[in-house]
Amino acid sequence: MATVLEAGAIIVRVSAALPEVLLVTAKGGPATWIFPKGHVEPGESLEAAAIREASEEAGVRGRIVGPAGSQSFRLGADTIEVHYFVLVTRDAGVPEPGRSLAWYPFEQALQRLAFDDARTLLRDVQPRLQSLPGYFSPEGRIDRK
């Protein structure tokens, strides 16, 4: 039994009238919507791995604005430990082969996510996003002041 370290990104697009969250389909499940995530390579930081996974799985570049939390689950004999970061982007994204991607408003993203742990992470992140200076107004719209 081993612990496998992974990193992922909750990607938020800042160019829309309302903030949108990017979801991708899982490789093995075209109806399973998740956040981009994957293994941390040797010598790679968690943040760098999250940025790389966002690029590889969703074709977006962006900047990390903070941690989003972590989750762990069992896969066979291993424990998978995933550390998520909030990444903001203006890119539209291009899915890697074998995946789909879609942008959703927060409430719709919550409905589409396949796992309760992911919904909890997204709910926990929303208030922190609204506190970013010049990013969200109290109504959840982008504040262009």
ZADO-1210 file (C-alpha; in nm, 4 decimals, padded with zeros to 6 digits):
<atoms>
<atom x="00.0000" y="00.0000" z="00.0000" code="MET" pos="1"/>
<atom x="00.1394" y="00.3376" z="-00.1068" code="ALA" pos="2"/>
<atom x="00.0302" y="00.6997" z="-00.0952" code="THR" pos="3"/>
<atom x="00.0191" y="00.8559" z="-00.4415" code="VAL" pos="4"/>
<atom x="00.0501" y="01.2345" z="-00.4506" code="LEU" pos="5"/>
<atom x="-00.1561" y="01.4244" z="-00.7086" code="GLU" pos="6"/>
<atom x="-00.2385" y="01.7893" z="-00.7775" code="ALA" pos="7"/>
<atom x="-00.5356" y="01.9482" z="-00.9468" code="GLY" pos="8"/>
<atom x="-00.6869" y="02.2796" z="-01.0420" code="ALA" pos="9"/>
<atom x="-01.0236" y="02.4401" z="-00.9895" code="ILE" pos="10"/>
<atom x="-01.0107" y="02.6631" z="-01.2956" code="ILE" pos="11"/>
<atom x="-01.2142" y="02.9830" z="-01.3015" code="VAL" pos="12"/>
<atom x="-01.2524" y="03.1969" z="-01.6138" code="ARG" pos="13"/>
<atom x="-01.2515" y="03.5696" z="-01.5538" code="VAL" pos="14"/>
<atom x="-01.3654" y="03.6930" z="-01.8950" code="SER" pos="15"/>
<atom x="-01.7360" y="03.6062" z="-01.8763" code="ALA" pos="16"/>
<atom x="-02.0190" y="03.8195" z="-01.7367" code="ALA" pos="17"/>
<atom x="-02.0533" y="03.5639" z="-01.4578" code="LEU" pos="18"/>
<atom x="-01.7623" y="03.3593" z="-01.3226" code="PRO" pos="19"/>
<atom x="-01.7417" y="03.0143" z="-01.4798" code="GLU" pos="20"/>
<atom x="-01.5755" y="02.6945" z="-01.3634" code="VAL" pos="21"/>
<atom x="-01.4065" y="02.4567" z="-01.6053" code="LEU" pos="22"/>
<atom x="-01.4815" y="02.0864" z="-01.5782" code="LEU" pos="23"/>
<atom x="-01.3342" y="01.8021" z="-01.7821" code="VAL" pos="24"/>
<atom x="-01.4548" y="01.4489" z="-01.8326" code="THR" pos="25"/>
<atom x="-01.2598" y="01.1652" z="-01.6768" code="ALA" pos="26"/>
<atom x="-01.0511" y="00.9547" z="-01.9156" code="LYS" pos="27"/>
<atom x="-01.2368" y="00.6387" z="-01.8255" code="GLY" pos="28"/>
<atom x="-01.5824" y="00.7949" z="-01.7984" code="GLY" pos="29"/>
<atom x="-01.7150" y="01.0348" z="-02.0598" code="PRO" pos="30"/>
<atom x="-02.0142" y="01.1166" z="-01.8370" code="ALA" pos="31"/>
<atom x="-01.7996" y="01.1794" z="-01.5273" code="THR" pos="32"/>
<atom x="-01.7232" y="01.5519" z="-01.4841" code="TRP" pos="33"/>
<atom x="-01.4227" y="01.6385" z="-01.2660" code="ILE" pos="34"/>
<atom x="-01.1534" y="01.9011" z="-01.2095" code="PHE" pos="35"/>
<atom x="-00.8250" y="01.8476" z="-01.3989" code="PRO" pos="36"/>
<atom x="-00.5777" y="01.6572" z="-01.1807" code="LYS" pos="37"/>
<atom x="-00.2921" y="01.4127" z="-01.2031" code="GLY" pos="38"/>
<atom x="00.0326" y="01.2763" z="-01.0636" code="HIS" pos="39"/>
<atom x="00.3047" y="01.4993" z="-00.9277" code="VAL" pos="40"/>
<atom x="00.6262" y="01.4318" z="-01.1146" code="GLU" pos="41"/>
<atom x="00.9564" y="01.3815" z="-00.9245" code="PRO" pos="42"/>
<atom x="01.0974" y="01.7172" z="-00.8150" code="GLY" pos="43"/>
<atom x="00.7778" y="01.9025" z="-00.9122" code="GLU" pos="44"/>
<atom x="00.5931" y="02.1256" z="-00.6656" code="SER" pos="45"/>
<atom x="00.2221" y="02.0733" z="-00.6054" code="LEU" pos="46"/>
<atom x="00.1483" y="02.4142" z="-00.7617" code="GLU" pos="47"/>
<atom x="00.3560" y="02.3389" z="-01.0717" code="ALA" pos="48"/>
<atom x="00.1803" y="02.0040" z="-01.1110" code="ALA" pos="49"/>
<atom x="-00.1626" y="02.1710" z="-01.0882" code="ALA" pos="50"/>
<atom x="-00.0640" y="02.4241" z="-01.3569" code="ILE" pos="51"/>
<atom x="00.0744" y="02.1469" z="-01.5787" code="ARG" pos="52"/>
<atom x="-00.2384" y="01.9333" z="-01.5388" code="GLU" pos="53"/>
<atom x="-00.4597" y="02.2314" z="-01.6300" code="ALA" pos="54"/>
<atom x="-00.2546" y="02.2764" z="-01.9458" code="SER" pos="55"/>
<atom x="-00.2405" y="01.9071" z="-02.0383" code="GLU" pos="56"/>
<atom x="-00.6017" y="01.8117" z="-01.9676" code="GLU" pos="57"/>
<atom x="-00.7822" y="02.1362" z="-02.0493" code="ALA" pos="58"/>
<atom x="-00.5438" y="02.3436" z="-02.2616" code="GLY" pos="59"/>
<atom x="-00.5517" y="02.6459" z="-02.0317" code="VAL" pos="60"/>
<atom x="-00.2788" y="02.8592" z="-01.8860" code="ARG" pos="61"/>
<atom x="-00.3368" y="03.0686" z="-01.5802" code="GLY" pos="62"/>
<atom x="-00.2152" y="03.1730" z="-01.2426" code="ARG" pos="63"/>
<atom x="-00.2744" y="03.0145" z="-00.9070" code="ILE" pos="64"/>
<atom x="-00.4456" y="03.2454" z="-00.6592" code="VAL" pos="65"/>
<atom x="-00.4415" y="03.0079" z="-00.3644" code="GLY" pos="66"/>
<atom x="-00.4990" y="02.6590" z="-00.2317" code="PRO" pos="67"/>
<atom x="-00.8457" y="02.5051" z="-00.2637" code="ALA" pos="68"/>
<atom x="-00.8093" y="02.2129" z="-00.0260" code="GLY" pos="69"/>
<atom x="-00.7314" y="01.8461" z="-00.0553" code="SER" pos="70"/>
<atom x="-00.9035" y="01.5111" z="-00.0641" code="GLN" pos="71"/>
<atom x="-00.7962" y="01.1517" z="-00.0452" code="SER" pos="72"/>
<atom x="-00.9477" y="00.8271" z="-00.1587" code="PHE" pos="73"/>
<atom x="-00.8530" y="00.4624" z="-00.1982" code="ARG" pos="74"/>
<atom x="-00.7755" y="00.3176" z="-00.5383" code="LEU" pos="75"/>
<atom x="-00.6964" y="-00.0508" z="-00.5085" code="GLY" pos="76"/>
<atom x="-00.4291" y="-00.0877" z="-00.2414" code="ALA" pos="77"/>
<atom x="-00.3149" y="00.2755" z="-00.2761" code="ASP" pos="78"/>
<atom x="-00.4312" y="00.5956" z="-00.1121" code="THR" pos="79"/>
<atom x="-00.4559" y="00.8844" z="-00.3591" code="ILE" pos="80"/>
<atom x="-00.3972" y="01.2244" z="-00.1985" code="GLU" pos="81"/>
<atom x="-00.4983" y="01.5174" z="-00.4223" code="VAL" pos="82"/>
<atom x="-00.4097" y="01.8796" z="-00.3447" code="HIS" pos="83"/>
<atom x="-00.6192" y="02.1348" z="-00.5368" code="TYR" pos="84"/>
<atom x="-00.5421" y="02.4961" z="-00.6220" code="PHE" pos="85"/>
<atom x="-00.7577" y="02.7749" z="-00.7616" code="VAL" pos="86"/>
<atom x="-00.6296" y="02.8795" z="-01.1024" code="LEU" pos="87"/>
<atom x="-00.7693" y="03.1834" z="-01.2847" code="VAL" pos="88"/>
<atom x="-00.7510" y="03.2106" z="-01.6614" code="THR" pos="89"/>
<atom x="-00.8872" y="03.3968" z="-01.9606" code="ARG" pos="90"/>
<atom x="-00.8266" y="03.0989" z="-02.1940" code="ASP" pos="91"/>
<atom x="-01.1171" y="02.9107" z="-02.3518" code="ALA" pos="92"/>
<atom x="-00.9384" y="02.5757" z="-02.3255" code="GLY" pos="93"/>
<atom x="-00.8856" y="02.2787" z="-02.5534" code="VAL" pos="94"/>
<atom x="-00.9423" y="01.9297" z="-02.4124" code="PRO" pos="95"/>
<atom x="-00.6786" y="01.6622" z="-02.4494" code="GLU" pos="96"/>
<atom x="-00.7769" y="01.3711" z="-02.6758" code="PRO" pos="97"/>
<atom x="-01.0323" y="01.1439" z="-02.5111" code="GLY" pos="98"/>
<atom x="-01.1785" y="01.4178" z="-02.2909" code="ARG" pos="99"/>
<atom x="-01.4441" y="01.6861" z="-02.3177" code="SER" pos="100"/>
<atom x="-01.4472" y="02.0178" z="-02.1366" code="LEU" pos="101"/>
<atom x="-01.7181" y="02.2672" z="-02.0534" code="ALA" pos="102"/>
<atom x="-01.7503" y="02.5964" z="-01.8672" code="TRP" pos="103"/>
<atom x="-02.0306" y="02.6230" z="-01.6113" code="TYR" pos="104"/>
<atom x="-02.1605" y="02.8888" z="-01.3705" code="PRO" pos="105"/>
<atom x="-02.0961" y="02.7865" z="-01.0087" code="PHE" pos="106"/>
<atom x="-02.4403" y="02.6369" z="-00.9415" code="GLU" pos="107"/>
<atom x="-02.4395" y="02.4353" z="-01.2622" code="GLN" pos="108"/>
<atom x="-02.0823" y="02.3169" z="-01.1981" code="ALA" pos="109"/>
<atom x="-02.1948" y="02.1930" z="-00.8564" code="LEU" pos="110"/>
<atom x="-02.4692" y="01.9890" z="-01.0242" code="GLN" pos="111"/>
<atom x="-02.2393" y="01.8451" z="-01.2939" code="ARG" pos="112"/>
<atom x="-01.9503" y="01.7384" z="-01.0689" code="LEU" pos="113"/>
<atom x="-01.9469" y="01.3629" z="-01.0235" code="ALA" pos="114"/>
<atom x="-01.8237" y="01.3477" z="-00.6638" code="PHE" pos="115"/>
<atom x="-01.9435" y="01.4979" z="-00.3356" code="ASP" pos="116"/>
<atom x="-01.5844" y="01.5789" z="-00.2298" code="ASP" pos="117"/>
<atom x="-01.5400" y="01.7927" z="-00.5418" code="ALA" pos="118"/>
<atom x="-01.8680" y="01.9766" z="-00.4750" code="ARG" pos="119"/>
<atom x="-01.7490" y="02.0507" z="-00.1215" code="THR" pos="120"/>
<atom x="-01.4200" y="02.1927" z="-00.2541" code="LEU" pos="121"/>
<atom x="-01.6053" y="02.4168" z="-00.4986" code="LEU" pos="122"/>
<atom x="-01.8469" y="02.5432" z="-00.2313" code="ARG" pos="123"/>
<atom x="-01.5507" y="02.6194" z="-00.0028" code="ASP" pos="124"/>
<atom x="-01.3693" y="02.8097" z="-00.2793" code="VAL" pos="125"/>
<atom x="-01.6513" y="03.0415" z="-00.3865" code="GLN" pos="126"/>
<atom x="-01.6324" y="03.2854" z="-00.0898" code="PRO" pos="127"/>
<atom x="-01.2554" y="03.3130" z="-00.1278" code="ARG" pos="128"/>
<atom x="-01.2921" y="03.4010" z="-00.4957" code="LEU" pos="129"/>
<atom x="-01.5433" y="03.6706" z="-00.4127" code="GLN" pos="130"/>
<atom x="-01.2886" y="03.8308" z="-00.1792" code="SER" pos="131"/>
<atom x="-01.0255" y="03.8766" z="-00.4516" code="LEU" pos="132"/>
<atom x="-00.9840" y="04.2526" z="-00.5087" code="PRO" pos="133"/>
<atom x="-01.1439" y="04.3680" z="-00.8316" code="GLY" pos="134"/>
<atom x="-01.2663" y="04.0216" z="-00.9200" code="TYR" pos="135"/>
<atom x="-01.6193" y="03.9636" z="-00.7894" code="PHE" pos="136"/>
<atom x="-01.8930" y="04.1921" z="-00.6680" code="SER" pos="137"/>
<atom x="-02.1210" y="04.0666" z="-00.3891" code="PRO" pos="138"/>
<atom x="-02.3695" y="03.9507" z="-00.6564" code="GLU" pos="139"/>
<atom x="-02.1066" y="03.7213" z="-00.8063" code="GLY" pos="140"/>
<atom x="-02.0504" y="03.9309" z="-01.1182" code="ARG" pos="141"/>
<atom x="-01.7069" y="04.0459" z="-01.2207" code="ILE" pos="142"/>
<atom x="-01.6353" y="04.3868" z="-01.0719" code="ASP" pos="143"/>
<atom x="-01.4586" y="04.5997" z="-01.3316" code="ARG" pos="144"/>
<atom x="-01.3816" y="04.8938" z="-01.0956" code="LYS" pos="145"/>
</atoms>
